[in-house]
Amino acid sequence: MANHLALFSSLILLLAVGTNAGGISIYWGQNGGEGTLAETCSTGNYDYVNLAFLATFGNGQTPMINLAGHCDPYSNGCTNLSTDIKSCQAKGIKVMLTIGGASGSYYLTSAADAKEVATYLWNNFLGGKSSTRPLGEAVLDGIDFDIEGGTTEHWDDLAKYLSGYSSQGKKVYLTAAPQCPFPDAYIGTALKTGLFDYVWVQFYNNPPCQYSGGMTSLEDAWKQWTSEIPATKIFLGLPASPTAAGSGYIAVGDLTSQVLPAIKGSAKYGGVMLWDKYHDDQTGYSSSIKSHV
């Protein structure tokens, strides 16, 4: 009987730990030296891969993807990524297209403009049809909003139009990478729609709310994000190396002993997002933290 009880207790403990096990989200696409997309997914470290970036769109501009040294979209050279995308998805990894970025040329002028961009994204990267699909025939899992410029309006419209396409078959996942000061200056309104599945909050380059030897600022910001944003899961966004961002890097020991234990109790805890694959390769950060996430 005692043995049965011990086994039962172990199972309960496993279930409790399992339900709060998080995943790792990684950004890929901005450094030709970070390996291929297929190699990225083969590491077994990541549950979500964000292809960065579609940096030009909106306001009548011809949308243009920028995957740095990986391929040349101007010569249709990124269509061969289709095979890699499918191999990632076959492993259960969600592959998102990240729109925006820190240095893009993007701007939404109206709800109609947002609708036009949503239609373009659907036809060229999601479940729609187009003769000019930059990444080939593969159907991405959704769109990631990394909006750090342009306008502060109509991102909620874009989210609504994109979400509307979920009714046409495969669900369109919406994710976002806001800055940790709350609410986010650009997509604060969009995040309130409740349409976002995963929100990886950037707890770096933002000294007021990032970890800097003490937990208070980060924990306060974390609690605000998890209590006020109606998303399925919230992730802790971090640089994968000290050189990946201006500030906010957390040493592995501090992350596993201080930070994660303080935030994993949240029902909305989803895991950790890392910028980016190239820097993760330099440090092995994801491998070091995976069993703790």
C-alpha positions as CSV (number, residue, x, y, z in Angstrom):
1,M,0.0,0.0,0.0
2,A,2.8,2.4,0.9
3,N,4.4,1.7,-2.4
4,H,1.2,2.5,-4.3
5,L,0.9,5.8,-2.3
6,A,4.5,6.7,-3.1
7,L,3.9,5.9,-6.8
8,F,0.7,7.9,-6.8
9,S,2.5,10.9,-5.1
10,S,5.3,10.7,-7.8
11,L,2.7,10.8,-10.6
12,I,1.0,13.8,-9.1
13,L,4.3,15.5,-8.7
14,L,5.2,14.7,-12.4
15,L,1.8,16.1,-13.5
16,A,2.3,19.2,-11.5
17,V,5.7,19.8,-12.9
18,G,4.6,18.8,-16.5
19,T,1.7,21.3,-16.6
20,N,4.0,24.2,-15.9
21,A,6.8,23.0,-18.2
22,G,7.5,25.8,-20.6
23,G,9.0,26.0,-24.1
24,I,11.7,28.0,-25.8
25,S,10.9,30.5,-28.6
26,I,13.9,31.6,-30.8
27,Y,14.4,34.2,-33.5
28,W,16.1,33.1,-36.7
29,G,17.0,34.9,-39.9
30,Q,19.2,37.9,-39.1
31,N,22.6,36.3,-39.3
32,G,23.9,34.0,-42.1
33,G,26.2,32.4,-39.6
34,E,23.5,30.9,-37.4
35,G,23.0,27.7,-39.5
36,T,20.0,26.7,-41.5
37,L,16.4,26.7,-40.4
38,A,16.3,22.9,-40.6
39,E,19.4,22.7,-38.4
40,T,17.8,25.1,-35.9
41,C,14.8,22.9,-35.6
42,S,16.9,19.7,-35.4
43,T,18.6,20.9,-32.1
44,G,15.5,19.8,-30.2
45,N,15.8,23.0,-28.1
46,Y,13.0,25.1,-29.5
47,D,9.2,24.9,-29.6
48,Y,8.7,28.1,-31.6
49,V,10.8,29.6,-34.4
50,N,10.2,33.2,-35.5
51,L,11.5,34.0,-39.0
52,A,12.8,37.6,-38.8
53,F,11.8,39.9,-40.5
54,L,9.1,41.1,-42.9
55,A,10.5,44.6,-42.4
56,T,8.7,46.5,-45.2
57,F,4.9,46.6,-45.5
58,G,1.9,48.9,-45.2
59,N,1.1,52.4,-46.5
60,G,1.1,51.1,-50.1
61,Q,4.7,49.8,-50.0
62,T,5.7,46.6,-51.7
63,P,6.1,44.1,-48.8
64,M,9.7,42.8,-48.6
65,I,11.2,40.1,-46.4
66,N,14.7,40.4,-45.1
67,L,16.5,37.2,-44.0
68,A,20.0,38.8,-44.0
69,G,22.6,36.3,-45.3
70,H,20.3,33.3,-45.7
71,C,18.7,34.1,-49.0
72,D,17.9,36.8,-51.5
73,P,14.2,37.5,-51.7
74,Y,14.7,39.8,-54.7
75,S,15.8,36.9,-56.9
76,N,13.1,34.6,-55.4
77,G,15.9,32.9,-53.5
78,C,14.0,32.2,-50.3
79,T,11.4,29.9,-51.7
80,N,13.7,26.9,-51.0
81,L,13.0,27.5,-47.3
82,S,9.7,25.8,-47.8
83,T,11.3,22.3,-47.2
84,D,13.0,23.5,-44.0
85,I,9.7,25.0,-42.7
86,K,7.9,21.8,-43.3
87,S,10.6,19.7,-41.6
88,C,10.3,22.0,-38.5
89,Q,6.5,21.7,-38.4
90,A,6.8,17.9,-38.8
91,K,8.7,18.0,-35.4
92,G,5.8,19.8,-33.8
93,I,7.5,23.2,-33.9
94,K,5.4,26.3,-34.7
95,V,7.0,28.5,-37.3
96,M,6.0,32.2,-37.3
97,L,6.7,35.1,-39.7
98,T,7.8,38.1,-37.7
99,I,6.7,41.4,-39.0
100,G,8.4,44.7,-38.0
101,G,11.7,44.8,-36.3
102,A,13.9,47.6,-34.9
103,S,14.9,49.0,-38.3
104,G,12.1,48.3,-40.7
105,S,10.0,50.5,-42.9
106,Y,6.4,49.7,-41.9
107,Y,3.4,51.8,-41.2
108,L,-0.4,51.2,-41.0
109,T,-2.4,54.2,-42.1
110,S,-5.9,52.9,-41.6
111,A,-8.1,49.9,-40.9
112,A,-8.3,49.4,-44.7
113,D,-4.5,49.4,-44.9
114,A,-4.4,46.8,-42.1
115,K,-6.9,44.7,-44.0
116,E,-4.7,44.9,-47.1
117,V,-1.6,43.8,-45.2
118,A,-3.6,40.9,-43.6
119,T,-4.7,39.8,-47.1
120,Y,-1.2,39.9,-48.3
121,L,0.1,37.9,-45.3
122,W,-2.6,35.3,-45.7
123,N,-2.0,34.8,-49.5
124,N,1.8,34.9,-49.4
125,F,2.7,33.2,-46.1
126,L,-0.4,31.5,-44.6
127,G,-3.2,29.4,-46.1
128,G,-4.1,31.6,-49.1
129,K,-2.8,31.4,-52.7
130,S,-0.4,33.6,-54.5
131,S,2.1,33.2,-57.4
132,T,4.7,35.3,-55.4
133,R,5.0,33.4,-52.1
134,P,8.5,34.5,-50.8
135,L,9.0,31.3,-48.7
136,G,7.5,28.9,-51.2
137,E,4.4,26.7,-50.7
138,A,4.9,26.0,-47.0
139,V,2.1,27.4,-44.8
140,L,3.4,29.1,-41.7
141,D,1.6,28.7,-38.4
142,G,1.1,32.4,-37.8
143,I,2.3,36.0,-37.5
144,D,4.5,37.4,-34.8
145,F,4.2,41.2,-34.1
146,D,7.6,42.8,-33.3
147,I,6.4,46.4,-33.7
148,E,9.0,48.9,-32.6
149,G,8.3,51.8,-35.0
150,G,5.9,53.2,-37.5
151,T,2.5,54.0,-36.1
152,T,0.8,53.2,-32.8
153,E,-2.5,52.6,-34.4
154,H,-4.4,49.9,-36.4
155,W,-2.3,46.9,-35.1
156,D,-5.5,45.8,-33.4
157,D,-7.2,45.9,-36.8
158,L,-4.4,43.8,-38.3
159,A,-4.8,41.2,-35.5
160,K,-8.5,41.0,-36.0
161,Y,-8.3,40.5,-39.8
162,L,-5.5,37.9,-39.4
163,S,-7.4,36.1,-36.7
164,G,-10.5,36.0,-39.0
165,Y,-8.6,33.7,-41.4
166,S,-8.6,31.0,-38.7
167,S,-12.1,30.2,-39.8
168,Q,-10.8,29.1,-43.2
169,G,-9.2,25.9,-42.0
170,K,-5.8,25.9,-40.2
171,K,-5.7,28.2,-37.1
172,V,-3.6,31.4,-37.6
173,Y,-1.6,31.9,-34.4
174,L,-0.8,35.4,-33.3
175,T,2.2,36.2,-31.2
176,A,4.0,39.4,-30.2
177,A,7.2,40.7,-28.7
178,P,6.4,43.9,-26.8
179,Q,8.8,45.8,-24.6
180,C,8.5,45.1,-20.9
181,P,7.4,48.7,-19.8
182,F,3.6,48.3,-19.6
183,P,1.6,48.9,-21.7
184,D,3.6,48.6,-24.9
185,A,3.8,51.9,-26.7
186,Y,3.0,50.4,-30.1
187,I,0.9,47.3,-29.7
188,G,-0.6,47.8,-26.2
189,T,-4.1,48.2,-27.7
190,A,-3.8,45.2,-30.0
191,L,-2.7,43.0,-27.1
192,K,-5.9,43.9,-25.2
193,T,-8.0,42.3,-27.9
194,G,-7.4,38.9,-26.5
195,L,-6.5,37.5,-29.9
196,F,-2.9,36.8,-29.1
197,D,-1.8,33.2,-28.3
198,Y,1.7,33.8,-27.1
199,V,3.3,37.0,-26.0
200,W,7.1,37.0,-25.5
201,V,7.8,40.2,-23.6
202,Q,11.3,41.7,-24.1
203,F,12.8,42.0,-20.7
204,Y,16.0,43.5,-22.2
205,N,17.1,47.0,-23.3
206,N,14.6,48.2,-20.8
207,P,16.4,48.8,-17.4
208,P,13.2,49.8,-15.5
209,C,11.7,46.4,-15.7
210,Q,14.5,43.9,-16.5
211,Y,16.6,41.8,-14.1
212,S,19.7,43.5,-12.9
213,G,20.8,41.5,-9.9
214,G,17.5,41.9,-8.1
215,M,14.1,40.4,-8.8
216,T,11.7,43.2,-7.8
217,S,11.5,45.2,-11.1
218,L,11.2,42.1,-13.3
219,E,8.7,40.4,-11.0
220,D,6.5,43.5,-10.8
221,A,6.4,43.8,-14.6
222,W,5.8,40.1,-15.0
223,K,2.8,40.2,-12.7
224,Q,1.4,43.1,-14.6
225,W,1.8,41.4,-18.0
226,T,0.3,38.1,-16.8
227,S,-2.6,39.7,-15.0
228,E,-3.6,42.4,-17.5
229,I,-3.0,40.8,-21.0
230,P,-5.6,38.3,-22.1
231,A,-3.1,35.9,-23.9
232,T,-2.9,32.2,-23.6
233,K,0.8,32.2,-22.5
234,I,3.3,34.9,-21.5
235,F,7.1,34.3,-22.1
236,L,10.2,35.8,-20.6
237,G,12.1,37.4,-23.5
238,L,15.9,37.5,-23.0
239,P,19.1,38.0,-24.9
240,A,20.9,34.6,-25.5
241,S,24.3,36.2,-24.9
242,P,25.7,39.4,-23.2
243,T,26.3,40.9,-26.7
244,A,22.8,40.1,-28.1
245,A,21.3,43.2,-26.5
246,G,22.4,46.5,-24.9
247,S,21.3,45.3,-21.4
248,G,19.2,42.6,-19.7
249,Y,21.3,39.5,-20.1
250,I,20.7,37.1,-17.2
251,A,23.5,34.6,-16.4
252,V,22.2,31.0,-16.5
253,G,22.8,30.4,-12.8
254,D,20.7,33.5,-11.9
255,L,17.9,32.5,-14.3
256,T,17.6,29.0,-13.1
257,S,18.0,29.7,-9.3
258,Q,16.3,33.2,-9.0
259,V,14.2,34.2,-11.9
260,L,12.4,31.1,-13.2
261,P,11.3,29.9,-9.8
262,A,9.8,33.3,-9.1
263,I,7.7,33.4,-12.3
264,K,6.9,29.7,-13.1
265,G,4.0,29.7,-10.6
266,S,2.0,31.9,-12.9
267,A,-0.8,30.0,-14.7
268,K,0.1,32.0,-17.9
269,Y,3.8,31.1,-17.7
270,G,4.8,29.9,-21.2
271,G,8.5,29.7,-21.2
272,V,11.5,31.7,-22.4
273,M,12.0,33.6,-25.7
274,L,15.6,34.1,-26.9
275,W,17.2,36.7,-29.2
276,D,18.5,35.1,-31.3
277,K,19.7,31.8,-32.8
278,Y,23.2,33.2,-33.7
279,H,23.9,34.4,-30.2
280,D,22.5,31.1,-28.7
281,D,25.0,29.3,-30.9
282,Q,27.8,31.3,-29.3
283,T,26.8,30.6,-25.7
284,G,24.7,27.4,-25.7
285,Y,22.2,29.3,-23.6
286,S,19.1,27.3,-24.6
287,S,20.8,24.0,-24.0
288,S,21.8,25.2,-20.5
289,I,18.3,26.3,-19.5
290,K,16.1,23.9,-21.3
291,S,15.6,21.4,-18.4
292,H,14.7,24.4,-16.1
293,V,12.3,26.1,-18.4
